[in-house]
Amino acid sequence: MTSPYVTSPNRTEPWRVVLVALACVLAPPPAVVAAFAAAIVWSGCFIECTGDSGDHLTGGALGLLAVALLLLGPGLAWLLLRRWTAVALAAGGVVALLVTGAAIIGAY
């Protein structure tokens, strides 16, 4: 006979895992673009620097957007999966994707 206080194990719905995986794969490329744009807007230099100093407010906002996009995957892993191992795997996946992208770009 089972006790009324025994709960069933918490099963993770597949859509949560899929959403976290998509966020980890699809968020870093726009984050890189936002970080690149932030550096250009912040400094005011793209190909050649002019006398203007750049727009620090907009550049800072774009930099914060880049950080938020990079933290999207691990943040969703924590919110939806509630396990530190999922957060660590999501963060490792984001870092691995960025390092792989940098290596591919560096090869050219």
N, CA, C and O atoms as a GROMACS GRO file, in nm:
protein
  432
    1MET      N    1   0.084  -0.117   0.000
    1MET     CA    2   0.000   0.000   0.000
    1MET      C    3   0.089   0.124   0.000
    1MET      O    4   0.186   0.132   0.075
    2THR      N    5   0.057   0.218  -0.082
    2THR     CA    6   0.138   0.339  -0.092
    2THR      C    7   0.085   0.444   0.002
    2THR      O    8  -0.035   0.451   0.031
    3SER      N    9   0.175   0.525   0.049
    3SER     CA   10   0.140   0.634   0.139
    3SER      C   11   0.090   0.753   0.057
    3SER      O   12   0.138   0.775  -0.054
    4PRO      N   13  -0.006   0.829   0.109
    4PRO     CA   14  -0.055   0.945   0.034
    4PRO      C   15   0.048   1.058   0.027
    4PRO      O   16   0.030   1.153  -0.050
    5TYR      N   17   0.154   1.048   0.105
    5TYR     CA   18   0.255   1.154   0.107
    5TYR      C   19   0.371   1.130   0.011
    5TYR      O   20   0.458   1.216  -0.005
    6VAL      N   21   0.372   1.016  -0.052
    6VAL     CA   22   0.478   0.983  -0.147
    6VAL      C   23   0.444   1.047  -0.281
    6VAL      O   24   0.335   1.029  -0.335
    7THR      N   25   0.538   1.122  -0.332
    7THR     CA   26   0.517   1.186  -0.462
    7THR      C   27   0.593   1.112  -0.569
    7THR      O   28   0.693   1.046  -0.542
    8SER      N   29   0.546   1.123  -0.690
    8SER     CA   30   0.615   1.059  -0.801
    8SER      C   31   0.740   1.140  -0.835
    8SER      O   32   0.745   1.260  -0.808
    9PRO      N   33   0.841   1.076  -0.893
    9PRO     CA   34   0.962   1.150  -0.929
    9PRO      C   35   0.931   1.257  -1.033
    9PRO      O   36   0.847   1.240  -1.121
   10ASN      N   37   1.002   1.368  -1.020
   10ASN     CA   38   0.983   1.480  -1.112
   10ASN      C   39   1.050   1.447  -1.245
   10ASN      O   40   1.172   1.436  -1.253
   11ARG      N   41   0.969   1.432  -1.346
   11ARG     CA   42   1.023   1.401  -1.479
   11ARG      C   43   1.034   1.530  -1.558
   11ARG      O   44   0.946   1.616  -1.553
   12THR      N   45   1.142   1.540  -1.632
   12THR     CA   46   1.164   1.658  -1.714
   12THR      C   47   1.091   1.640  -1.846
   12THR      O   48   1.112   1.541  -1.917
   13GLU      N   49   1.007   1.736  -1.879
   13GLU     CA   50   0.936   1.729  -2.006
   13GLU      C   51   1.036   1.753  -2.119
   13GLU      O   52   1.127   1.834  -2.105
   14PRO      N   53   1.020   1.684  -2.230
   14PRO     CA   54   1.116   1.698  -2.340
   14PRO      C   55   1.122   1.839  -2.398
   14PRO      O   56   1.228   1.880  -2.445
   15TRP      N   57   1.013   1.914  -2.398
   15TRP     CA   58   1.015   2.047  -2.457
   15TRP      C   59   1.109   2.139  -2.380
   15TRP      O   60   1.166   2.231  -2.439
   16ARG      N   61   1.126   2.115  -2.251
   16ARG     CA   62   1.219   2.198  -2.174
   16ARG      C   63   1.363   2.175  -2.219
   16ARG      O   64   1.439   2.270  -2.236
   17VAL      N   65   1.398   2.050  -2.237
   17VAL     CA   66   1.534   2.018  -2.281
   17VAL      C   67   1.558   2.072  -2.422
   17VAL      O   68   1.666   2.125  -2.450
   18VAL      N   69   1.459   2.060  -2.509
   18VAL     CA   70   1.472   2.110  -2.646
   18VAL      C   71   1.488   2.261  -2.645
   18VAL      O   72   1.570   2.315  -2.719
   19LEU      N   73   1.410   2.330  -2.563
   19LEU     CA   74   1.419   2.476  -2.555
   19LEU      C   75   1.556   2.522  -2.504
   19LEU      O   76   1.612   2.618  -2.557
   20VAL      N   77   1.608   2.454  -2.404
   20VAL     CA   78   1.741   2.489  -2.352
   20VAL      C   79   1.848   2.462  -2.458
   20VAL      O   80   1.939   2.542  -2.476
   21ALA      N   81   1.838   2.350  -2.527
   21ALA     CA   82   1.936   2.318  -2.631
   21ALA      C   83   1.931   2.420  -2.744
   21ALA      O   84   2.036   2.462  -2.794
   22LEU      N   85   1.812   2.458  -2.786
   22LEU     CA   86   1.801   2.560  -2.891
   22LEU      C   87   1.857   2.694  -2.847
   22LEU      O   88   1.922   2.763  -2.925
   23ALA      N   89   1.832   2.731  -2.722
   23ALA     CA   90   1.886   2.858  -2.671
   23ALA      C   91   2.038   2.854  -2.666
   23ALA      O   92   2.104   2.954  -2.694
   24CYS      N   93   2.094   2.738  -2.630
   24CYS     CA   94   2.241   2.726  -2.623
   24CYS      C   95   2.305   2.729  -2.761
   24CYS      O   96   2.419   2.774  -2.776
   25VAL      N   97   2.234   2.681  -2.862
   25VAL     CA   98   2.291   2.677  -2.997
   25VAL      C   99   2.263   2.806  -3.074
   25VAL      O  100   2.350   2.854  -3.147
   26LEU      N  101   2.143   2.861  -3.058
   26LEU     CA  102   2.104   2.975  -3.142
   26LEU      C  103   2.136   3.112  -3.082
   26LEU      O  104   2.139   3.211  -3.155
   27ALA      N  105   2.161   3.122  -2.953
   27ALA     CA  106   2.187   3.253  -2.891
   27ALA      C  107   2.330   3.304  -2.908
   27ALA      O  108   2.347   3.425  -2.922
   28PRO      N  109   2.435   3.222  -2.907
   28PRO     CA  110   2.571   3.277  -2.920
   28PRO      C  111   2.602   3.352  -3.049
   28PRO      O  112   2.669   3.455  -3.041
   29PRO      N  113   2.557   3.309  -3.167
   29PRO     CA  114   2.590   3.390  -3.286
   29PRO      C  115   2.535   3.533  -3.280
   29PRO      O  116   2.609   3.626  -3.313
   30PRO      N  117   2.409   3.556  -3.240
   30PRO     CA  118   2.366   3.696  -3.227
   30PRO      C  119   2.440   3.769  -3.116
   30PRO      O  120   2.455   3.891  -3.121
   31ALA      N  121   2.485   3.695  -3.014
   31ALA     CA  122   2.562   3.758  -2.907
   31ALA      C  123   2.695   3.809  -2.960
   31ALA      O  124   2.741   3.917  -2.920
   32VAL      N  125   2.757   3.734  -3.048
   32VAL     CA  126   2.885   3.777  -3.107
   32VAL      C  127   2.863   3.900  -3.194
   32VAL      O  128   2.943   3.994  -3.191
   33VAL      N  129   2.755   3.901  -3.270
   33VAL     CA  130   2.725   4.016  -3.354
   33VAL      C  131   2.699   4.139  -3.267
   33VAL      O  132   2.747   4.248  -3.297
   34ALA      N  133   2.623   4.121  -3.159
   34ALA     CA  134   2.594   4.233  -3.069
   34ALA      C  135   2.722   4.284  -3.001
   34ALA      O  136   2.738   4.404  -2.984
   35ALA      N  137   2.811   4.193  -2.963
   35ALA     CA  138   2.937   4.235  -2.901
   35ALA      C  139   3.025   4.311  -2.999
   35ALA      O  140   3.088   4.410  -2.962
   36PHE      N  141   3.030   4.265  -3.123
   36PHE     CA  142   3.108   4.333  -3.227
   36PHE      C  143   3.052   4.473  -3.252
   36PHE      O  144   3.126   4.570  -3.261
   37ALA      N  145   2.919   4.481  -3.264
   37ALA     CA  146   2.855   4.611  -3.283
   37ALA      C  147   2.877   4.702  -3.162
   37ALA      O  148   2.895   4.822  -3.177
   38ALA      N  149   2.875   4.644  -3.043
   38ALA     CA  150   2.899   4.723  -2.922
   38ALA      C  151   3.039   4.782  -2.921
   38ALA      O  152   3.057   4.898  -2.882
   39ALA      N  153   3.137   4.704  -2.963
   39ALA     CA  154   3.274   4.754  -2.966
   39ALA      C  155   3.289   4.868  -3.068
   39ALA      O  156   3.359   4.966  -3.043
   40ILE      N  157   3.222   4.854  -3.180
   40ILE     CA  158   3.230   4.959  -3.282
   40ILE      C  159   3.160   5.086  -3.234
   40ILE      O  160   3.215   5.195  -3.246
   41VAL      N  161   3.039   5.071  -3.180
   41VAL     CA  162   2.962   5.187  -3.136
   41VAL      C  163   3.031   5.254  -3.016
   41VAL      O  164   3.035   5.376  -3.008
   42TRP      N  165   3.083   5.174  -2.924
   42TRP     CA  166   3.148   5.229  -2.804
   42TRP      C  167   3.270   5.312  -2.842
   42TRP      O  168   3.288   5.423  -2.791
   43SER      N  169   3.354   5.258  -2.931
   43SER     CA  170   3.478   5.326  -2.965
   43SER      C  171   3.461   5.430  -3.075
   43SER      O  172   3.539   5.525  -3.083
   44GLY      N  173   3.359   5.414  -3.158
   44GLY     CA  174   3.341   5.506  -3.270
   44GLY      C  175   3.433   5.476  -3.385
   44GLY      O  176   3.444   5.556  -3.478
   45CYS      N  177   3.500   5.361  -3.382
   45CYS     CA  178   3.594   5.322  -3.487
   45CYS      C  179   3.548   5.193  -3.552
   45CYS      O  180   3.512   5.097  -3.483
   46PHE      N  181   3.550   5.190  -3.684
   46PHE     CA  182   3.525   5.063  -3.753
   46PHE      C  183   3.647   5.028  -3.837
   46PHE      O  184   3.727   4.944  -3.798
   47ILE      N  185   3.662   5.090  -3.949
   47ILE     CA  186   3.781   5.068  -4.031
   47ILE      C  187   3.885   5.173  -3.997
   47ILE      O  188   4.005   5.144  -3.992
   48GLU      N  189   3.841   5.291  -3.975
   48GLU     CA  190   3.930   5.401  -3.945
   48GLU      C  191   3.867   5.486  -3.836
   48GLU      O  192   3.746   5.510  -3.839
   49CYS      N  193   3.947   5.533  -3.742
   49CYS     CA  194   3.895   5.615  -3.633
   49CYS      C  195   3.890   5.761  -3.677
   49CYS      O  196   3.977   5.812  -3.748
   50THR      N  197   3.785   5.826  -3.632
   50THR     CA  198   3.772   5.969  -3.657
   50THR      C  199   3.788   6.043  -3.525
   50THR      O  200   3.823   5.982  -3.424
   51GLY      N  201   3.764   6.171  -3.526
   51GLY     CA  202   3.777   6.249  -3.404
   51GLY      C  203   3.666   6.226  -3.303
   51GLY      O  204   3.680   6.264  -3.187
   52ASP      N  205   3.556   6.163  -3.346
   52ASP     CA  206   3.446   6.136  -3.254
   52ASP      C  207   3.485   6.026  -3.156
   52ASP      O  208   3.561   5.935  -3.190
   53SER      N  209   3.433   6.036  -3.035
   53SER     CA  210   3.469   5.939  -2.933
   53SER      C  211   3.376   5.820  -2.928
   53SER      O  212   3.407   5.723  -2.858
   54GLY      N  213   3.265   5.821  -2.997
   54GLY     CA  214   3.173   5.708  -2.995
   54GLY      C  215   3.058   5.734  -2.899
   54GLY      O  216   3.057   5.831  -2.824
   55ASP      N  217   2.962   5.645  -2.903
   55ASP     CA  218   2.844   5.655  -2.820
   55ASP      C  219   2.852   5.549  -2.710
   55ASP      O  220   2.826   5.432  -2.735
   56HIS      N  221   2.890   5.591  -2.589
   56HIS     CA  222   2.910   5.495  -2.481
   56HIS      C  223   2.778   5.437  -2.430
   56HIS      O  224   2.776   5.321  -2.388
   57LEU      N  225   2.672   5.512  -2.432
   57LEU     CA  226   2.544   5.462  -2.382
   57LEU      C  227   2.490   5.350  -2.472
   57LEU      O  228   2.452   5.244  -2.422
   58THR      N  229   2.488   5.372  -2.601
   58THR     CA  230   2.440   5.270  -2.693
   58THR      C  231   2.536   5.151  -2.699
   58THR      O  232   2.491   5.037  -2.705
   59GLY      N  233   2.665   5.178  -2.696
   59GLY     CA  234   2.762   5.068  -2.696
   59GLY      C  235   2.750   4.983  -2.571
   59GLY      O  236   2.760   4.861  -2.578
   60GLY      N  237   2.729   5.047  -2.456
   60GLY     CA  238   2.710   4.972  -2.333
   60GLY      C  239   2.582   4.889  -2.335
   60GLY      O  240   2.580   4.776  -2.285
   61ALA      N  241   2.476   4.945  -2.392
   61ALA     CA  242   2.350   4.870  -2.403
   61ALA      C  243   2.366   4.749  -2.494
   61ALA      O  244   2.313   4.642  -2.465
   62LEU      N  245   2.438   4.766  -2.604
   62LEU     CA  246   2.464   4.652  -2.692
   62LEU      C  247   2.553   4.548  -2.624
   62LEU      O  248   2.534   4.428  -2.645
   63GLY      N  249   2.647   4.593  -2.544
   63GLY     CA  250   2.730   4.499  -2.468
   63GLY      C  251   2.648   4.420  -2.367
   63GLY      O  252   2.669   4.299  -2.350
   64LEU      N  253   2.555   4.487  -2.300
   64LEU     CA  254   2.467   4.416  -2.207
   64LEU      C  255   2.376   4.317  -2.280
   64LEU      O  256   2.346   4.209  -2.229
   65LEU      N  257   2.333   4.354  -2.400
   65LEU     CA  258   2.254   4.262  -2.481
   65LEU      C  259   2.335   4.138  -2.516
   65LEU      O  260   2.283   4.026  -2.513
   66ALA      N  261   2.462   4.157  -2.550
   66ALA     CA  262   2.548   4.042  -2.581
   66ALA      C  263   2.564   3.950  -2.461
   66ALA      O  264   2.559   3.828  -2.475
   67VAL      N  265   2.584   4.007  -2.343
   67VAL     CA  266   2.596   3.926  -2.222
   67VAL      C  267   2.466   3.852  -2.194
   67VAL      O  268   2.468   3.734  -2.158
   68ALA      N  269   2.353   3.921  -2.209
   68ALA     CA  270   2.223   3.857  -2.185
   68ALA      C  271   2.200   3.741  -2.281
   68ALA      O  272   2.146   3.637  -2.242
   69LEU      N  273   2.239   3.758  -2.407
   69LEU     CA  274   2.224   3.650  -2.504
   69LEU      C  275   2.313   3.531  -2.471
   69LEU      O  276   2.274   3.416  -2.491
   70LEU      N  277   2.434   3.558  -2.420
   70LEU     CA  278   2.522   3.448  -2.380
   70LEU      C  279   2.470   3.375  -2.258
   70LEU      O  280   2.493   3.254  -2.244
   71LEU      N  281   2.401   3.445  -2.169
   71LEU     CA  282   2.348   3.382  -2.049
   71LEU      C  283   2.210   3.321  -2.068
   71LEU      O  284   2.155   3.262  -1.975
   72LEU      N  285   2.153   3.335  -2.187
   72LEU     CA  286   2.019   3.285  -2.212
   72LEU      C  287   2.011   3.133  -2.195
   72LEU      O  288   1.920   3.084  -2.128
   73GLY      N  289   2.102   3.059  -2.253
   73GLY     CA  290   2.100   2.913  -2.243
   73GLY      C  291   2.115   2.863  -2.100
   73GLY      O  292   2.029   2.788  -2.053
   74PRO      N  293   2.222   2.904  -2.029
   74PRO     CA  294   2.234   2.860  -1.890
   74PRO      C  295   2.121   2.912  -1.801
   74PRO      O  296   2.080   2.843  -1.708
   75GLY      N  297   2.070   3.032  -1.829
   75GLY     CA  298   1.959   3.084  -1.749
   75GLY      C  299   1.833   3.002  -1.769
   75GLY      O  300   1.763   2.971  -1.672
   76LEU      N  301   1.804   2.966  -1.893
   76LEU     CA  302   1.689   2.880  -1.918
   76LEU      C  303   1.709   2.741  -1.858
   76LEU      O  304   1.614   2.679  -1.812
   77ALA      N  305   1.832   2.693  -1.860
   77ALA     CA  306   1.860   2.562  -1.799
   77ALA      C  307   1.827   2.566  -1.650
   77ALA      O  308   1.771   2.471  -1.596
   78TRP      N  309   1.862   2.674  -1.583
   78TRP     CA  310   1.832   2.684  -1.441
   78TRP      C  311   1.682   2.700  -1.418
   78TRP      O  312   1.626   2.636  -1.329
   79LEU      N  313   1.617   2.785  -1.496
   79LEU     CA  314   1.475   2.809  -1.474
   79LEU      C  315   1.388   2.688  -1.509
   79LEU      O  316   1.292   2.658  -1.438
   80LEU      N  317   1.420   2.619  -1.618
   80LEU     CA  318   1.335   2.511  -1.663
   80LEU      C  319   1.374   2.374  -1.610
   80LEU      O  320   1.288   2.289  -1.589
   81LEU      N  321   1.502   2.352  -1.588
   81LEU     CA  322   1.547   2.218  -1.546
   81LEU      C  323   1.583   2.210  -1.399
   81LEU      O  324   1.580   2.101  -1.341
   82ARG      N  325   1.616   2.321  -1.338
   82ARG     CA  326   1.645   2.331  -1.194
   82ARG      C  327   1.752   2.235  -1.145
   82ARG      O  328   1.740   2.175  -1.038
   83ARG      N  329   1.857   2.220  -1.224
   83ARG     CA  330   1.970   2.137  -1.184
   83ARG      C  331   2.099   2.208  -1.221
   83ARG      O  332   2.112   2.262  -1.331
   84TRP      N  333   2.193   2.207  -1.129
   84TRP     CA  334   2.322   2.273  -1.155
   84TRP      C  335   2.398   2.202  -1.264
   84TRP      O  336   2.475   2.265  -1.337
   85THR      N  337   2.379   2.071  -1.277
   85THR     CA  338   2.448   2.000  -1.386
   85THR      C  339   2.398   2.047  -1.522
   85THR      O  340   2.476   2.058  -1.616
   86ALA      N  341   2.269   2.076  -1.531
   86ALA     CA  342   2.215   2.127  -1.658
   86ALA      C  343   2.271   2.265  -1.688
   86ALA      O  344   2.302   2.296  -1.803
   87VAL      N  345   2.285   2.349  -1.585
   87VAL     CA  346   2.342   2.482  -1.604
   87VAL      C  347   2.488   2.470  -1.649
   87VAL      O  348   2.531   2.542  -1.739
   88ALA      N  349   2.563   2.381  -1.586
   88ALA     CA  350   2.703   2.363  -1.623
   88ALA      C  351   2.716   2.310  -1.766
   88ALA      O  352   2.803   2.354  -1.841
   89LEU      N  353   2.631   2.215  -1.803
   89LEU     CA  354   2.635   2.164  -1.940
   89LEU      C  355   2.596   2.270  -2.041
   89LEU      O  356   2.657   2.279  -2.147
   90ALA      N  357   2.495   2.351  -2.007
   90ALA     CA  358   2.454   2.458  -2.099
   90ALA      C  359   2.565   2.561  -2.114
   90ALA      O  360   2.594   2.604  -2.226
   91ALA      N  361   2.627   2.601  -2.004
   91ALA     CA  362   2.736   2.698  -2.010
   91ALA      C  363   2.855   2.640  -2.087
   91ALA      O  364   2.918   2.710  -2.166
   92GLY      N  365   2.885   2.514  -2.064
   92GLY     CA  366   2.993   2.450  -2.138
   92GLY      C  367   2.964   2.441  -2.286
   92GLY      O  368   3.054   2.457  -2.369
   93GLY      N  369   2.838   2.415  -2.321
   93GLY     CA  370   2.799   2.412  -2.462
   93GLY      C  371   2.813   2.547  -2.528
   93GLY      O  372   2.857   2.556  -2.643
   94VAL      N  373   2.774   2.653  -2.457
   94VAL     CA  374   2.787   2.788  -2.511
   94VAL      C  375   2.935   2.823  -2.532
   94VAL      O  376   2.972   2.876  -2.637
   95VAL      N  377   3.018   2.791  -2.434
   95VAL     CA  378   3.161   2.820  -2.445
   95VAL      C  379   3.224   2.738  -2.558
   95VAL      O  380   3.305   2.789  -2.635
   96ALA      N  381   3.187   2.611  -2.568
   96ALA     CA  382   3.242   2.527  -2.674
   96ALA      C  383   3.202   2.578  -2.812
   96ALA      O  384   3.282   2.576  -2.905
   97LEU      N  385   3.077   2.624  -2.824
   97LEU     CA  386   3.033   2.679  -2.952
   97LEU      C  387   3.109   2.806  -2.988
   97LEU      O  388   3.146   2.825  -3.104
   98LEU      N  389   3.133   2.891  -2.890
   98LEU     CA  390   3.209   3.014  -2.915
   98LEU      C  391   3.354   2.984  -2.951
   98LEU      O  392   3.410   3.047  -3.042
   99VAL      N  393   3.415   2.890  -2.881
   99VAL     CA  394   3.555   2.855  -2.909
   99VAL      C  395   3.567   2.792  -3.047
   99VAL      O  396   3.661   2.821  -3.122
  100THR      N  397   3.473   2.705  -3.081
  100THR     CA  398   3.474   2.643  -3.214
  100THR      C  399   3.457   2.746  -3.323
  100THR      O  400   3.526   2.743  -3.425
  101GLY      N  401   3.364   2.840  -3.302
  101GLY     CA  402   3.344   2.948  -3.400
  101GLY      C  403   3.466   3.035  -3.415
  101GLY      O  404   3.502   3.073  -3.526
  102ALA      N  405   3.531   3.067  -3.303
  102ALA     CA  406   3.653   3.148  -3.308
  102ALA      C  407   3.765   3.073  -3.380
  102ALA      O  408   3.842   3.134  -3.454
  103ALA      N  409   3.774   2.943  -3.358
  103ALA     CA  410   3.878   2.864  -3.426
  103ALA      C  411   3.853   2.857  -3.577
  103ALA      O  412   3.946   2.864  -3.657
  104ILE      N  413   3.727   2.844  -3.614
  104ILE     CA  414   3.694   2.840  -3.757
  104ILE      C  415   3.723   2.974  -3.822
  104ILE      O  416   3.780   2.980  -3.931
  105ILE      N  417   3.684   3.082  -3.755
  105ILE     CA  418   3.711   3.216  -3.810
  105ILE      C  419   3.861   3.243  -3.814
  105ILE      O  420   3.910   3.304  -3.909
  106GLY      N  421   3.933   3.198  -3.711
  106GLY     CA  422   4.077   3.219  -3.706
  106GLY      C  423   4.153   3.141  -3.812
  106GLY      O  424   4.263   3.178  -3.851
  107ALA      N  425   4.092   3.031  -3.859
  107ALA     CA  426   4.158   2.951  -3.962
  107ALA      C  427   4.159   3.023  -4.096
  107ALA      O  428   4.244   2.994  -4.181
  108TYR      N  429   4.067   3.117  -4.116
  108TYR     CA  430   4.061   3.189  -4.243
  108TYR      C  431   4.136   3.314  -4.227
  108TYR      O  432   4.146   3.392  -4.321
   0.00000   0.00000   0.00000
